[in-house]
Amino acid sequence: MIFIKDTCLITIIIICSYIGFLKSKTFENRVLELSKFQNALVMFESKLKFTYEPIKNIFEEISNVIYKNENNVFFYTSKEKRNIYKAWCTGIDENKYFNEEDRNVTKMMGKLLGKTDIEGQLSEIELGLELINKQIKDAEIEKNKNSKLYKTMGVILGIGISIILIWIWRIYEYWFIIKDCRCWNFDCCVAPNFNKSWTWRSSHDDIFSRNGDCFNNSC
């Protein structure tokens, strides 16, 4: 029984710590995803300046090089032939690490895709890079502020829940022994020995017990 109880308490602490770790990881992943998007825009800008490749081909290469063929906004957009902006927005929404502000900023960049000349596209990319730089700085601040906090909170929460459960268990054991005591004169009954390091002694009689039995004949 003690082994099962200890195992449950340790499991609770581990689960709460893991939840805190996962939450802290979201802040790190946001910085990583914004940095990937920034690198993708830099590559997009370079390709437009020096190679004059079609946007579809550039996006396919960005998807392969930057995102290693994972699902991303550039992958979705490269596969769309009609409504490019809709595909762009779908790719942005699929990114679970972006917050609402990140999505609004990145969606704005897709409105003029393929609708202006090269100079217009380059101007759009420059503006996009400035906005993404700001988002990365904000994400870094948020990560430094909250990442360690959530890890610590997860551990503290697990320990707190374990302490509460320990006290509930002790109260239950105490009540169970008092309830099953052979006499209802509390001066004759002895409290449970939870820690096995002390035994409560009656204030009226010289009585010792470990299981709540009554040894006073007067009961």
Buried (B, 14 or more C-beta within 10 A) or exposed (E): EEEEEEEEBEEBBEBBBEBBBEBBBBBBBBBBBBBBBBBBBBBBBEBBEEEEEEBBEBBBBBBEEBBEEEEBBBBBBBEBEEEBBEBBBBBBEEBEBBBEEBBEBBBBBBEEBEEEEEEEBBEBBEEBBEBBEEBBEBBBEBBEEBBEBBBEBBBBBBBEBBEEBEEEEEEEEBEEBBEEBEBEEEBBBBBBBEEEEEEBEBEEBEBEBEEBBBBBEEB
